[in-house]
Amino acid sequence: MAVNLPLPIPEKLTAVSGIELGHAEAGIRKANRKDVLVMKLANTATVAGVFTKNRFCAAPVQLCKEHLGALKADAPIRALVINTGNANAGTGEAGLANAQETCNALAKLLDCAPTQILPFSTGVILEPLPVDRLVAGLPQAIENLQEDNWYNAAQSIMTTDTQPKAASRQVVINGQTITLTGISKGAGMIKPNMATMLGFLAFDAKVAQPVLEKLTRDVADRSFNCITIDGDTSTNDSFIVVATGTAGVEVASTDTPEYAALYAAVLGLSQELAQMIVRDGEGATKFMTVTIEEGKDAEECRKIGYSIAHSPLVKTAFFASDPNLGRILAAIGYAGVEDLDVSKINLYLDDVWVAKNGGRNPDYQEADGQRVMKQSEITIRVKLGRGKADATIWTCDLSHEYVSINADYRS
C-alpha cells in the first residue's frame, strides 16, 4: 500500500485543451489490462523531454531523442504512444525496428510522418516487444481519444505501481487561467539520472521550443531528479512536457514574469508527481525527506543526500523503526566529499537533534529517535557547516516486500 497517497479522483483531473488521450488493452504482457496509451497533440503543441543516461537506453528512448533532435517547424510532434509490459530495452537492432514500426503504424492512422511520433515503453528488459499486438491495439486507442481521459491514461502506463499517479492544477497568468495535468509511473528501479521511469505533463500555454526545453531540464533537476527508491537507474526513464499552445498566454522568453509563474506551477506539479512515485515505492512503508543544508554547493549536497537515501542499512533501519542512526553518519562520510569536516556536522531527525558537531548530542535520547522513526513520514536533516547551498532528496524505506516483489517480478 502506498504511503499516505490517496487515489486520484478522475473528476478532479482537468482536461488540457489541445491533447487527447486514448487507451487500449492489447495484451502486451497480460490480458485484460490497459497497456497501450496514445496522446494526440494539437498542431500548435511544442514538446520537450529529458531521458535516461543509462548506456543501455531502450530502443524507444533512442528514437524519441532522434525525433526531438530533428524537429521541424512545419512538422511538429503530433502524438505520443506508450506501452507497458515490455521495455523494449536490451533488444538490439530488432528493438529499434519494432519501435520504428510502432511509429510508422500510428503515423499512418493519424496521417502524419513517423518522425512526428514519440514512442515510449516500460516493463521487462531483454525481451522482444510483441509489436504486432501493440500495433493491433492502436485503432482501439484512437477510438477512445478524449480530452478528459487522464485517469485511464495513468492506469495504462502502470507496471508494479499499486495505483495510478495523476494530478492537476491551475495558475492564472496575465488574467488567464492555465491548466496543467500530469501522470507518472514507477515503483522500482528508481534512481533517475534525468527524470523518472515515465512522466508526462501537459499545459495549454504557448511556449517557444528553446524555452520549453530549458524549463523541462530545470524542472526535472528539482523534481524527478531528486527521488530514489532503490538506486537503480532504468533503461527507459523519460520525462516529457507538452505545451499545447491553445490558451491565450504565450511564453517566449525565460526572462519574463510569465515564465516565472509557469515555471513555478510546472515545478510544483512535477514534484507532486515525483513524490507519488516514492510514496508508491515497491514495499514502501515510510516516506522520507532527506535535506542537506549549509553545503559549499548544490552538487555536494545532492551527493550526500543520495548517499543517505541509497544506503540499504539506513533504509532497513527506518523500516524497522530502529534508531541505529550512526548508519546515517557513515553514509555522509563515504559520500565522496573529500574535504568534509565532520566536526561541523549536525544531524536532526524531524525535531530531534541527534548528532552535534560530529558526535552524539549529549541531550539525545534513543526513545526520541524511535518516536520519530515510527512515523510514516520522516525528515532527515543534515547541516554541513560549509556554506549556504542546500538540496532535498525524497526516498522510502526498504522492506521485506521489496525483495518479494522483485524476486517474482516476471512471474
N, C-alpha and C positions, 0 to 999 in steps of 0.2 A: 504494500500500500504506500502511495506517495506521502511525503512528509508535508502536512499542512497545505495540501494543494487541492482545492475544490475543483470538481469537474467544470469545464467551461459550459456556459449556458448558450445554446445555439442562437436564441433570440437576441442575445447581447453581443454577438459577433456581427459587426456592422459591415454591410456591403460597401465595397470601394468601387465607385464608378470607373469603368474602363478595364475591369478584369472580371472574367467569368471563370468558374471552376466546375469541372465535371469529373466524376469518378466512375470506376468500373471494377467488376470482380472478374479478373482474368485468369485466376488460378496459377499465378506465377510460382508460388510455392505451396500454398494451401488453398483448398476450395472454400467457397462461401465466405470470403473476406474481401473487403475493399483493398485493392493492391495496385491500382493504376489511377493516377491523377493527371488531368490536363488543365493548365491555366492558360486561357486565351486572353491576349492583351490587345488593347486598342492601338490603332496606328500611331497615336500620339505618345505612346509609352517610351520611356527610357529605362534601361536595365543595367545594373552593375552587380558584380559579385566578387567574393573572395573565396579561396579554395584551399584544401588541404596542402600541406607542404610535405606530406608523406611521399617518398620517391616512388612508392608503388601505387601512385594515384590511379583511381579507377578509370576505365575507358570513357564513361560519360563525362567525367571531370576534364579529361584531356580535350574532348570535343567541345565542351562548354567554353573552355578557355580559348580554344581556336575560334569559335564563332563570335565570342565577345571581342576578341582581338582584331577581327576582320569586319567590324560593324561599318555599315554604310548608311548615310543619312536617308537614302531612298529605299533602304531595306532593313528596317528596324526589327528587333526581336518580336515575333508575333505570338509565340507560345512556349510554355514550359511543359515537359512531360516527365513524370516521376513514377517509378515503380518501386515497390517494396518486395521483400522476399528473396532478392538476389542482388548482390552489389555490383555485378559485372566488373569485378576487380581481380587482378591476377589472371586475366583471361587472354592476354596477348593480342595478336592481330585479329583473332576471331571476335574478341570482345569489342574491339574498335569497329569492326564491320557490323556487329549487332547494334551498337549504339547508333551508327550511321543509318542502318536500316530503319531504326525507330524514328529518327528524324525525317527520313525520306517518306515514310508512311504517313506521319502526321502532317507533314508539309503538303502532301497530295490531298489530304482531306480538307485542309484549310486554305488550299490554293495559294501557297507561298513557297519560297525557296527553303531547302533543307537547312541552309545556314541561318535561317530566321527562327530555328527551333533550338531550345536548350534542353538536353536530356539529363536526368538525374536517376541514380539507382541507390538502393540501400538494402542490406541484408547479408547473406552468406557470401564470403570471399572464396575465390578459387573454384567456383562452379560456373559452368556455361549458362548464360542468360537464355531462358526459353523465349526467344524473341518472337516466335510465331504466336505464342499466347498473348504476349504484350501487344503486338500489332492487331491481333484479332479483337482485343478489348478496347481499342481506340474509338471505334464508332460508338460504342455504348457510352464512353466518357464524354464524347462530343454531344450526344443526345441529352446528357444530364447537365450541360453547361448552364449555369445561372450565377448571378452576382452574389446571392445570399447563400452560398454553399460552403462556407468556411469550415463548419463543424465536420461535415463529411470529408472535406479536404484533409483536415487534421487527422482523422481516423485512417485515411488512405495511405499515409506515409509512416505509420507505426510499425515497429518491429517488436522488440522486447518491452516497449513502453507499456505501462499498466493503464494509461489513459491518454486521450488526445490532449494536445497542448496548443492553446489558441487564446488570443486576446485582442481587444480593440481599444482605441482611444481617439479622442478628437482634440484639435488645437485650433484656436482662432488666430489667423494671420491676415493682417490688413482688413479686418472686419469680416472675413470669410472663414467658414468652418472647413478645416481639412480633416478628412477621415483616414485613420491608419488601422490596418488589421494585419495580423501575422500569425503564422503557425510554425511550430518546430517539432522535431522528433529527436529522440536519443535517450538512452538509459544506461548504456555501457559502451566501452571503447571510446571514452570521452576524455580527451585532453587536447582540445582543439589548439592547433598551431595556426589558426586563422579565424575560425568561426565555430561551427558546431557540426554534429552529424548532418542534419539538414535544417535549414531555417529559411523561411520565405516571408517577406514583409512587403506590403504594398500600401501606397497612399495616392491621393488623387491630385496632388500639386504637380505643376510642371517644373522639371529640374533639368538643367543642361547636363549633358553626359559627363564632362570632366568634373562638375560639381558633385554629381551623384556618386561618381567613383571615389572621390575623396571622402564624402560623407559615409559611404559604406565601409571603407577601410578604417576610418576613425571610430565609427560606432562599434565595429567588430572588436577592435582592440580594447574597448572598455565594457564589453558585454560578453559575447561568446568566447572571446579570448581570455576570459577571466574565470572560467569554470573548469573543474576537473572532477571526474568520478573515480577513474582507475589509472590515470596517467598514460593511457594508450591513445595515440593519435590515429584516427580512422583513415582509411584509403579514400573515403568518399565525402569528407567534410565539405559542405558548401553553404554559403550564406548569400542569399540573393535579395536585393532591394529593387522594387519596381515603382517608378513614379509614372502614373498613368497619364498625367497631363490633361485631365478632363476638367479640373477645377480652374477657377479664375486667377489663382495665385501662381506666379512664376518666380522661381529662384534661379537667377542667372549667375550669381557670384557667391563665394563663401564669405565675402566681406560685408554682409548686409544683415539688418535685423531680421529679415525674413528667413535667412539661412539659420541664424541662431535659434529662432523659435522652432523651426522644423527639426534641426539637429537635436534639440532637447527632447522633442516628442519622440523621434525615432530612437534615440538612445534609451529613453525610459521604457519604451515598448520592447526593445531588444533585450534589455537587462531583465525584464519580466519574463520573456520567453526563454532566455538562457537559464535563469534560476529555476524555471519549471523543469528543465532537464535534470538539474541536480536534485531537486526535490523528488523526482521520479527515478533517481538512480537505482540500478539493479540491487535489490535487497536493502535499500537505504532505510534507516530508522531515524536519522538525525540530519538536519541541515546546518551546516557550519559556515560561518563567515570568518575568513582569515584576513585581518587588516594589519598591514605593516606600515608603521609611521616613522618619521624622523630619519629617513634614509638619505643617502647622498643623491640618488636619482631613482626614477621610477623603475628602471631595469633591475637594480639590485633588490628593490622592494618586491618586485614580482618574482624574482629568483628565490628569495627566502619564503615568500608566501606559497609558491608552488612546492618548495621542498617540504614544508609542513603539510600541505594539503595532499601530497602524494604519498607520504610515509605510511606504509601499512601498519607500522607499530602505533603511530598516532591514531590512525583511523580505527583500528581494532580496539584500542583503549577507550575511545569515545563510544563505540558500540556497546562495550561492557560497562560503561559509566565508571571506569576505573581511573582515578586521578593520578595516573602514572605520568605526570606532566614533565618529568625530565626528558621524555621522548621528544617533546617539542623543542627543548633546548638543543638536543642532539641534532635535530633536523635543521635548526638555524645554523648550527656550527658546520655542517657539511654541505651547506647550500652553494658554496663556491665563492663567497665574498672574502677574498684573501686577507684584506686588511681590516676585517671586522674586529672591533674592540668589544669583547664580550662583557667587560666590566661595566659597560654603559647600558646594557640591555635590561629592559623591564618588560615583564610578561603579565598579561591580565587575562582572566577567563571571565567574561562578562564584567561584573562589578568586583570580582575578586582579584586582588593583587598577589600574584603567585611568586614571581621572581623579581628581586630588587637588586639593581646594579650587578647583574650577572650571577647572583646567588639566591637561595631560597629566602623569601621575605620572612623576617622573624615573626611577623604577625599572621602569616598564612596558616590556616587550619585545614587539614585534609577534608574535613566534613564540609567546609565551604566549597571546595573544589568539586566534591562529589554531588553536592546540591545542584550546582550548575550543570554538571555533566549528565544528570538525569533528565534535563530538559530536552525537548525535541528540536529546539533552535538555540544555537550557542555561538558566541562570538569569541574568537581568539584574537587578542590584540597585542602586538609586539612593538615596542618603541626602541629604535636602534641608537638614538642619541648621536646621529651623524649629520643631520641636515633637515630639510623641510619637505622632502619628497615622500609620497605615500602610494600605496596600491592595495587593492582589495581582490581577493580570490574567494570564490564560492565552491564548496565541496560538500561531501557527505561522508558518513561513516562506512566501514567495511564489515559486512555481516556474513554469517554462515550462508544466508540465502544468496549472496552474490556468487559464491562458489558453486552452489547448486544450479543456479540459472545458467552460468557459463559452462558448466560441465555437461549440461543437457541441451545446449543451445540449438544443435542441429536436429535433435530428435523431435 
